Amino acid sequence: MEPTGLFSLDTVEKYGLPLVLLLGAIYALYRFVAWALIDVKREFSRYHIQHASEISKLQVDVAEMKTELRLLAEFIRKDPGRK
């Protein structure tokens, strides 16, 4: 089974081992960076969507609390038994 393509013996003889190894290392680095960027984007978007929904729920809860506090303050102001 004779390897063909970039890592064949003909390529090593033609360009030299250091250049072939350098190209292999650059390709491996490229694949790792591409994978890392895609993975980070996927994870960030998943957490972003989850946190956005949690924040929207918190905003609704805070709005409800503000309404209840306004009603309570209004009740305290209008209380006739209070001096």
C-alpha positions in Angstrom: 0.0 0.0 0.0 1.8 3.1 -1.3 0.7 6.4 0.3 -0.3 9.1 -2.2 -0.8 12.8 -2.0 0.9 15.3 0.4 2.6 12.7 2.5 4.0 10.4 -0.1 7.7 9.5 -0.3 7.9 11.4 -3.7 6.8 14.6 -1.9 9.4 14.1 0.8 12.2 13.4 -1.8 11.1 16.4 -3.9 10.6 19.1 -1.1 12.4 17.7 1.9 11.2 16.3 5.2 11.2 19.7 7.1 8.9 21.3 4.6 6.5 18.3 4.5 6.4 18.2 8.3 5.8 22.0 8.4 2.9 21.7 6.0 1.5 18.8 8.1 1.8 20.9 11.3 0.2 23.9 9.7 -2.7 21.7 8.5 -3.2 20.2 11.9 -3.2 23.6 13.5 -5.7 24.9 11.0 -8.0 21.9 11.7 -7.7 22.4 15.5 -8.4 26.1 15.3 -11.4 25.6 13.0 -12.8 22.9 15.3 -12.2 25.1 18.4 -13.9 28.1 16.9 -16.9 26.1 15.8 -17.2 24.4 19.2 -16.9 27.7 21.1 -19.5 29.3 18.9 -21.9 26.4 19.4 -21.4 26.4 23.2 -21.7 30.1 23.5 -24.9 30.3 21.5 -26.4 27.5 23.6 -25.6 29.2 26.9 -26.6 32.6 25.4 -30.1 31.4 24.5 -30.5 29.7 27.9 -29.4 32.8 29.8 -31.5 35.1 27.6 -34.7 33.2 28.5 -33.7 33.2 32.2 -33.1 37.0 32.1 -36.5 37.6 30.4 -38.2 35.6 33.2 -36.4 37.7 35.8 -37.5 40.9 34.1 -41.1 39.7 34.3 -40.7 38.9 38.0 -39.2 42.3 38.7 -42.0 44.0 36.9 -44.6 42.1 38.9 -42.7 43.0 42.2 -42.7 46.7 41.2 -46.4 46.6 40.6 -47.1 45.0 43.9 -44.9 47.5 45.7 -46.7 50.4 44.1 -50.0 48.9 45.2 -48.7 48.5 48.7 -47.3 52.0 48.8 -50.6 53.3 47.6 -52.5 51.4 50.2 -50.3 52.7 53.0 -50.8 56.3 51.8 -54.6 55.9 51.6 -54.9 54.1 55.0 -57.4 56.2 57.0 -56.4 54.7 60.4 -52.8 55.8 60.0 -51.7 59.0 61.6 
